[in-house]
Amino acid sequence: MIRKKRSLLFFVLAVVVVIVCCRQDSPVRGIEVEVSFSDTPLTDKLYTDIQYTWRMKRNFKKIDKNLVAFAHFWHGSNLIFHDNHRPEIPVSTWEPGQEYSYTRRIYIPLFIDALDPEFKGTETLKLSIGLSFPEDKTGKPLKKVYEKKLKVYPPPADTPQIVYDGGWFDFEIDPESYLKRWKWTAKEARCVVGNPRRDALLVIKGGVEKDILKDQKVIFRINGLILEEFIPGKSHFEKFYRIDKEMLGEKEQFSLIISTDKTFIPARVNPDTEDERELGVMVSFIYFR
């Protein structure tokens, strides 16, 4: 009986030692991170800049790999979106007692149902941040170093409305493609946008068929004035513009024109389709706020 008790005590002590050692050798020991956002309060359907500040304490042990940082935004048990990335300053160069900061732009997608009878005015996102150790033998490669609850509101009532006016075809969906969901334009397509009478951010995501039209030019205009004309280097593009309120004019709405110098008809380049539409540019997302 005494031997059994001694054996049990030895086992318990061994487990404690293992747990303590694991804690002391944790790959994220001595790391802290703080975040701040360029927009307050936070809403869904919002582009905002997030600043990461990683602080190495004196007891930080150098990591010899350029790890990926993860930032997961959870709504209940659903991962709404993430900002997984490699820090601008490689993790392998981090030193004890130092601080490393950088800013990234994120998009908080629409997830709030303001018409839900149980909606109380805000929703909560849980933000978890840490480092990924893909070769970790425990089978749990994500090492969390930060967690915080974020209060998120619906977009303001005066958020400009975007109406797809003329020159657009219906939405198409392909989960396997880069864009996932998009509208084709004709040679020219027009949007009518509410005028916020202030400076605003315009974001346009889209794509072109580089295999068919290699040097196709895309042109963006606001109220007839050229915002940019460019030849996409890849089959997809993402453009950000800070629009001055003077460019929007004094009317209640302004026009956003997306056009191209070249179009194609699918049936004339692919014998397997009867699609006779004249297609210009794929546009998957327009944001103005």
N, C-alpha and C positions, 0 to 999 in steps of 0.2 A: 504493500500500500504506500509505504514511504517512497519507494522507488518510482511508483506511478506519479506521485505528487511532484517529485523532483523532476521527472521527465516532462510533466506538464508545465512546470515553472520554467524549465529550460526552453521549452518550445515557445512559450509566451514571450520570454526575454529575447529570443532569437527573432521573433516577428517584430517586436518593438525596435530592435537594432536595425532590421532591414528597412522598416518604415522610416526611421530617422535618417539612415544613410541615403535612402531614395530622395528624401526631402532636401538633404544637404547637397546632393548631386544633381538636383533639378536643373535642366538645361536653361530655364528662364530665371534662375536665381539672380537677384540683384537688378532686375529690370522693372521699370515703371513706365507707363505711357499715359498721356493725357490727350484729350481731343477737344477741339472747339470748332464751331461752325460760323460761316460768314453771315448766315441769315438767322434771325430770331424774330418771332418764334418759328420753329420748324413746322412745315406743312407737308402733306403729300403732294405729288405732282410738282416737284420742286427740284431745280438744279441749285446746288449750294457747294461751297468750298469747305472741305474738312481739313483742319490742320492736325497732323500727328506730331506729338513731341515725345520722343523716347528718351528716358533718363537712365543712365547706367550708374548704379550705386557703387560704393567702394568695394563691395564684396562680389561684384559682377565678374564672372569667369568668361574669358573670351571664347567666342564661337568661331570655329574655323570654316564655316560654311555660309554661303549667301542664301539665307533662308527666305521663305515667302512669309509675309505678314498677312494674317486674315482679319477681316472686319465683317462680322455677320450681323445683320439687322433682322431680328425675329419679331413677328407679331403672333403672340401665343406660341404655338408649336410650328408655325409656318415661317420658313426662311424667305422673307420678302425680297431681299437683294443682298449683295455682298460687294465688298471692295477689296478683294484679294489682290496683292501686289508685292513686288520686291521694293523695299525701301530705297529711296534715292541714294542714300549713303549705305553701301553694302554692309550687311550684318557682320561680315567677317572683319570689318575695320573698326567696329565699335570698341571703345576703350572704357575702362572703369573711370567714374567721375565725370564723364562727358555727357552732353545732351545733343540730340539730333532731331531737327524739325524739318518738315516739308508739308506742302499742301497738295491735295488732289481734289478734283471735281467729281461729285457724285450726283446721282439722280434718285430722288425718293419717288417711287412710282405711286400711282393712284391705288390706295388700298382701303381708304375710309369710306364707309357707306353712311353718308350724312342723313339719308332718309330712313335708316333703320330706327324703329321706335325705341330701341334700347340704347341708341347712341347718346352719350352724355356730353358731347361737345369736343372731346379729345379722345385720342387713342394712344396707346403706349407701345413703343418699340424698345426691345432689349438689344443693346449693342454689346457684342462680345468681341474683344480684340486679343490677338496673341500671335504666336509664331508657329509655323508648321515644320515638324521634324519628320519628313517622309520615311526615314530609315529607322524610326523608333521601334524597338523590338517589343514594346508593350502592346502594340496594336492601336495605340491612341496617339497619333502623331500631332494633334492640335493641342498646344500648350497655351492655355488662356492666362493672360496677365491683367486683363481689364474687363469690367462689366459695369454697365450703367443703363438705367431706364430713361428713355427720352419721351417727352410729351410732344405729340404731333397733332396739329390742327388741320381742318380742311383748308383749301386755298381761300384767300380773301374773295369776297363777293365781287370786287371790281377787277378780278383777273380777266384779261382780254379774251374774248371768244374768237376762235378761228373757224371760218366757214370756207369749205372747199367749193369754189364757185364754178368756173368753167374750165374745160380742158383736162378733166380728170376721169380716169376709169375706176371701176370698182376695186375695192381692196382684194388682194390676193394673199394667200397664206401658204408657206412652205416651212415647216418646223426644222427642216434640215439645212435651210439656207442661212446665210449670215444675217440677212435683214429680218427673217422670220415672217414679217407682215409688211406689205407695202401697197401703194397706189402707183400705177403708171401715169405719167403725164402724156399729153399729146406734144406737139412741137412747142406749145406754150400752155401753161396752166396758171390759173389765178386763184388766190385766196383773198378773202375780205376779212380784215382783222380789226377788232375794236381798238380805238386809240386811247392808250392810258394817260396820254399827255405828260409823260415823264420818260426818262431814260429807261431802257429795258434790254433784256437779254433775248437774242434770237438764236435758236439752235435748229439746224436742219440736218437730218440724217437721211442718206439715200444711197443710190448706186446706179451704175451704168453697165451695159453689156460690152465689156472690153474686147471680148472675142469677136464681136460683130463690128463695133465702131471703136477702133483703137484710140483715135485722137478726138473723140467727141468733146465738145465744149459745153459747159453748163453755165448759165447766166442767172443771177439773182438780181431782181430790181424791187425797189420800194418806191411807190408813187412815181414810177417811170424813171427813177434815178438808179444807175447801176451800183449795186452794193459790191458785187464781185463777179468776175467771169474767170473760169479756170478749167483746165483739163485734168480730171481726176487721175492720180497716179496709180490707183488701184480700182478694183471693181466696186468699191464702196467708199463713202466719204462721210465725215462728220464735221460740220462747220459751226463755229461759235462767233457771234457778232454782238458787240455792245452798241446798241442803236441810240443815237441822240434824239431827244424828243423833237428837235427842230426838223429832223428828217421826216417825221410822221405827219406834219402839217397841222391844220386847225380843224379839220373835219372830224366827225364822230368815228369814222372808220378810215383805214388806209388800205392800199392794195399791195400785196406781195406777189410778184410774178416770178415763176420758175420756167425758164425756157432753155432751148438747146439749138445748136446750129445743125445738128444731124438727127435724123430719125430712121427707123427701120420698120418693116412689116414682117412679122414672124413667118408668115406663109411663104415669103419669097426667099428666106434664108434657111428654112427648115421644111423639107417636103413632108414631114410627119404631122404637120399641123395645118389647120385651115384658118388660123387666126389672121384676119385681114386688117387688124387695127394698126394705125400708125403710132408707134411708140417712141417716146423720148427718154425720160428719166424716171427711175424708181425713187419714190419718196416714202420713207417708212415713218418719219416722225418730224413734226414741226412744233417747236416750243417757243412761245413768246410771253414773257412775263417781266 
